[in-house]
């Protein structure tokens, strides 16, 4: 009997990249089902039956449907302990692993706020330079602890690459559109390290081109 296929419901350039990257790190071969936000794909009833909030990623695996990227990453890492990508309960660096895994969403929410202002509002006149300026500063502040971590070590954990890096790696790719990374040399070196990983490159190729950002960097607009 054939194995149940793994299906990842994805939008290129979104949080679904975290999951796709981790799947390849684990040696799993998902079917990638792509959606286009601009066409309203995430609002169709069939997709809403999988994701109540109409958001990606959604992962169908082993007869289960999972949504929320952080939960999916935790699930995949803990159900594949042989890969060694997540310290288990009682193991050294377990607390640090969970902290950084979820800190990626602290950073991600700031990026989401900036995406709304700079990318998704249909009329530039609706943007608030004040709000954008504040969010950029908050994003830069949130990156400072990471800059300190990557001074003495290569990855979020001293033991090496983990599933927490797949959460944070995607987040940093989005952050570079709003914060100049020349201010964060350790963070820049970390970004270079993760982006040459074969699984990262495979995920980029499989996901396709993102359609969110139409420029490399978004300056704070003048008031």
C-alpha angles and dihedrals in degrees: 000000000000121000120259107263120245112232124193117193105210149174114203111249094018134107089280087082088072091060096042091051092050092048089057091045086056093049093247123142112215130187105240115216109193128208134193115222093197090060093051093246093148092059098058114114095240093058093042087057087064099037115031093199093045094243137131144267106062119167124198108197135150093356092306133110116216130183133180113067096233093052092047092050091050091048095049094046094047095045090052101048091156088074091062093220097131130043108232127227110300094015123125114270093018091127093048091048093054092044095054093039090061097033086069087071092050087059091039094057091055089052090048090055091051092046090055092051100039104030114020107039104101096216121049088213088068092064120103114218088195094055092043092050092050093047092049090053091048090050092051090049091051090055095055096081089052091052088056094048094052094053096079099021139042100224139025090271126048089227091064141253116005141168088269087069091059089055094048097039094064090046093055092050088059094041092061089071090067108026126051106239094203083084089061110050095166091049091048091052090050091051090052091050096053095042093062093055110116093231091053091051092048091052091052091052095046095045097051130209120336117235100199106082120054095182139035096241135020115210122206105265119239116260 
